[in-house]
Amino acid sequence: MAQHHDVIVVGAGFTGLSAAAMLAERGFDVAVLEAQMRVGGRAEAHTLADGARVDKGGQFVCDDMTNVMALIRRYGKTLVQTPVEGAFVVQPEIDAPDRAYAESRSLRLRMRALDPRDPAIGGMSVADWLAAQPVSTDAAKAFRSTVEGLWCRPIGELPLWYLVSNDRRITNRQSEIEYFVGETIHSLAEDMAAGLDGRVLTGRPVTRISARAERVQVQAGDLLFSARHVLVAVPPVAASRIGFEPDLPAALRRALSVWKSGAVIKALVRYPRPFWRQRGLSGMVSWLDPSGLFACDVSREGLGAALVVFVGGPLAIAAQAMPPAALEEMILAKLATALGETARTATAIAVRDWTGDAWSGGGYSDTVCDLRAQDAEDVLRAGAGRIRFACSELSPSYPGYIEGAIVAGRVAAEEIMAAVGQDAL
Ligand SMILES: Cc1cc2nc3c(=O)[nH]c(=O)nc-3n(C[C@H](O)[C@H](O)[C@H](O)COP(=O)(O)OP(=O)(O)OC[C@H]3O[C@@H](n4cnc5c(N)ncnc54)[C@H](O)[C@@H]3O)c2cc1C
């Protein structure tokens, strides 16, 4: 026998939780089916040996991200300002790092000014475009490292129009690593799930969604659910693994097939003290080579001195072939070159490799990797009748961020409420 609800939300990441919270507040009978035994999706926390809780996935926020900031306040979380005082290090050392980064930022602005719908850039990758730009080699390397670090795919695979459209929606003026949450941002997802009062069912991977005349049936393990509307709040690659009956329309199937998951490894490296500060360094390091590598200071009360290191894009893909000890050694060696030999004296290193993650794909976000698939996001947002798709990737603002997930979830909830209003007419 199927359990009946008004709306079923598949996935308890920030998108699914935000959509469900809004629907529940407006009196809808909503159930959230989550594959994993925990909520939060790409926001995940771990307890270290001494009891400190740390975010191993999504972590940073800034004042411009108004929706997540409002939730952080509403749930009484502690905001910690990311320590940034001191010099920023660029690796390997180059002659004029400030000039290279300023040039790279202007390049990014020039790219954003392109029209993503312009047919002239339709079949062009970011690498094609970059090769044609009149910039210094160091600025081109800085640009490439930033893009591969943030979008977590090699620039040769990223469509130029996709990056333009995506980057235009990331509008923060404050640094995106302005703050993090002392209790972990994952605890915010847990609080939101708790506020849903038993409506979130974990350990329920959805394998099949079947559209019937007035209802949709959702198979999760040995349980069958039915609802008037279903919101698939999972990243596109994860959505493409769900079986749909009848098959989704061809355009929608194609729109789901053009995404690839990013690749990212996040490492927390702890030290007896923040030794970099004694040398006037902020602990923030950006590597031009290897591309996509970045570190910053996340020291705080209760955790002590610590750096977080992001290994993104091609380097994370290459790191798949490394034994864990070799990866840790590589991270410590890079930090030692950038911040001094004391970096080798880490007291602990905790690595979370997201690459190929079973439920979330692998990176901050999935990205479209088909140079001609300009309509993929619109087709997915339109959904198929009673089945809708939402995730941070499809957000009108801050795609690829927690803020984007919250916005995407709320937009989808509004659309479902409007559709229910139509049903009632
Ligand atoms: C290492 C890392 C660092 C990051 N850092 C930041 C940061 O500092 N700041 C920031 O704003 N963002 C950051 N992000 C990105 C941010 O975490 C994501 O954009 C956001 O959490 C995505 O939310 P979502 O709900 O759209 O998707 P997800 O969080 O992926 O949620 C989808 C949920 O659906 C579930 N699911 C998948 N398939 C099924 C199925 N078939 N049935 C049932 N459930 C299913 C998954 O288990 C998951 O819980 C980071 C991400 C990573 C991986």
The ligand as an SDF file (V2000), in Angstrom:
LIG
                    3D

 53 58  0  0  0  0  0  0  0  0999 V2000
   33.6980   20.0330   -0.4940 C   0  0  0  0  0  0  0  0  0  0  0  0
   32.6010   21.0180   -0.7310 C   0  0  0  0  0  0  0  0  0  0  0  0
   32.7570   22.3160   -0.2850 C   0  0  0  0  0  0  0  0  0  0  0  0
   31.7730   23.2670   -0.5000 C   0  0  0  0  0  0  0  0  0  0  0  0
   31.9160   24.5190    0.0130 N   0  0  0  0  0  0  0  0  0  0  0  0
   30.8960   25.3870   -0.0420 C   0  0  0  0  0  0  0  0  0  0  0  0
   30.9580   26.5990    0.6900 C   0  0  0  0  0  0  0  0  0  0  0  0
   31.9470   26.8610    1.3900 O   0  0  0  0  0  0  0  0  0  0  0  0
   29.8930   27.4500    0.6080 N   0  0  0  0  0  0  0  0  0  0  0  0
   28.7740   27.1550   -0.1320 C   0  0  0  0  0  0  0  0  0  0  0  0
   27.8410   27.9530   -0.1520 O   0  0  0  0  0  0  0  0  0  0  0  0
   28.6910   26.0000   -0.8270 N   0  0  0  0  0  0  0  0  0  0  0  0
   29.7050   25.0930   -0.7770 C   0  0  0  0  0  0  0  0  0  0  0  0
   29.5990   23.8950   -1.4110 N   0  0  0  0  0  0  0  0  0  0  0  0
   28.4380   23.6520   -2.2690 C   0  0  0  0  0  0  0  0  0  0  0  0
   27.1600   23.3700   -1.4640 C   0  0  0  0  0  0  0  0  0  0  0  0
   27.4540   22.4320   -0.4610 O   0  0  0  0  0  0  0  0  0  0  0  0
   26.0760   22.8420   -2.4110 C   0  0  0  0  0  0  0  0  0  0  0  0
   25.8360   23.7700   -3.4530 O   0  0  0  0  0  0  0  0  0  0  0  0
   24.7210   22.6400   -1.7220 C   0  0  0  0  0  0  0  0  0  0  0  0
   24.8720   22.0170   -0.4630 O   0  0  0  0  0  0  0  0  0  0  0  0
   23.8440   21.7950   -2.6320 C   0  0  0  0  0  0  0  0  0  0  0  0
   22.5770   21.5550   -2.0430 O   0  0  0  0  0  0  0  0  0  0  0  0
   21.4670   20.7190   -2.8230 P   0  0  0  0  0  0  0  0  0  0  0  0
   20.3730   20.4930   -1.8700 O   0  0  0  0  0  0  0  0  0  0  0  0
   21.1460   21.4040   -4.1100 O   0  0  0  0  0  0  0  0  0  0  0  0
   22.1650   19.3350   -3.2210 O   0  0  0  0  0  0  0  0  0  0  0  0
   22.7680   18.2260   -2.2410 P   0  0  0  0  0  0  0  0  0  0  0  0
   23.3650   18.8550   -1.0660 O   0  0  0  0  0  0  0  0  0  0  0  0
   23.6320   17.3700   -3.0970 O   0  0  0  0  0  0  0  0  0  0  0  0
   21.4880   17.4210   -1.7580 O   0  0  0  0  0  0  0  0  0  0  0  0
   20.8990   16.4100   -2.5240 C   0  0  0  0  0  0  0  0  0  0  0  0
   20.4380   15.3130   -1.5840 C   0  0  0  0  0  0  0  0  0  0  0  0
   19.7520   14.3400   -2.3670 O   0  0  0  0  0  0  0  0  0  0  0  0
   20.1130   13.0550   -1.9180 C   0  0  0  0  0  0  0  0  0  0  0  0
   19.8560   12.1160   -3.0170 N   0  0  0  0  0  0  0  0  0  0  0  0
   20.5420   11.9820   -4.1770 C   0  0  0  0  0  0  0  0  0  0  0  0
   19.9500   11.0270   -4.9370 N   0  0  0  0  0  0  0  0  0  0  0  0
   18.8870   10.5800   -4.2370 C   0  0  0  0  0  0  0  0  0  0  0  0
   17.8950    9.5810   -4.5040 C   0  0  0  0  0  0  0  0  0  0  0  0
   17.8720    8.8710   -5.6230 N   0  0  0  0  0  0  0  0  0  0  0  0
   16.9370    9.3590   -3.5620 N   0  0  0  0  0  0  0  0  0  0  0  0
   16.9170   10.0770   -2.4010 C   0  0  0  0  0  0  0  0  0  0  0  0
   17.8520   11.0260   -2.1070 N   0  0  0  0  0  0  0  0  0  0  0  0
   18.8170   11.2650   -3.0180 C   0  0  0  0  0  0  0  0  0  0  0  0
   21.5760   13.1980   -1.5180 C   0  0  0  0  0  0  0  0  0  0  0  0
   21.9610   12.1910   -0.6160 O   0  0  0  0  0  0  0  0  0  0  0  0
   21.5920   14.5880   -0.8860 C   0  0  0  0  0  0  0  0  0  0  0  0
   21.3350   14.5330    0.4930 O   0  0  0  0  0  0  0  0  0  0  0  0
   30.5700   22.9040   -1.2120 C   0  0  0  0  0  0  0  0  0  0  0  0
   30.4000   21.5890   -1.6560 C   0  0  0  0  0  0  0  0  0  0  0  0
   31.4080   20.6570   -1.4200 C   0  0  0  0  0  0  0  0  0  0  0  0
   31.2030   19.2320   -1.8870 C   0  0  0  0  0  0  0  0  0  0  0  0
  1  2  1  0
  2  3  1  0
  2 52  2  0
  3  4  2  0
  4  5  1  0
  4 50  1  0
  5  6  2  0
  6  7  1  0
  6 13  1  0
  7  8  2  0
  7  9  1  0
  9 10  1  0
 10 11  2  0
 10 12  1  0
 12 13  2  0
 13 14  1  0
 14 15  1  0
 14 50  1  0
 15 16  1  0
 16 17  1  0
 16 18  1  0
 18 19  1  0
 18 20  1  0
 20 21  1  0
 20 22  1  0
 22 23  1  0
 23 24  1  0
 24 25  2  0
 24 26  1  0
 24 27  1  0
 27 28  1  0
 28 29  2  0
 28 30  1  0
 28 31  1  0
 31 32  1  0
 32 33  1  0
 33 34  1  0
 33 48  1  0
 34 35  1  0
 35 36  1  0
 35 46  1  0
 36 37  1  0
 36 45  1  0
 37 38  2  0
 38 39  1  0
 39 40  1  0
 39 45  2  0
 40 41  1  0
 40 42  2  0
 42 43  1  0
 43 44  2  0
 44 45  1  0
 46 47  1  0
 46 48  1  0
 48 49  1  0
 50 51  2  0
 51 52  1  0
 52 53  1  0
M  END
$$$$
